[in-house]
């Protein structure tokens, strides 16, 4: 698998800061939703102490947020992310393109 080097110049987070913020908010919101589902619809954990339950809920949030952040970096998903408004913004810059 060949690796590609980013084009020199301004990072997309600097060139398109609101895109970066939006993508981070979406990732965190998915993590929060997953943590809520674990707490509400998950296995009955009432026999465990509250700190353990809180740790498991936080772990679900971390896993969900991390997975979404990872998905946001996948080159093959960039066309879909651009179509729904979650692209990096690099597609709008002249001379730059998304690596495949």
Helices and strands as residue ranges (DSSP letters): H 12-15, H 17-41, H 50-72, G 75-77, H 78-83, G 90-92
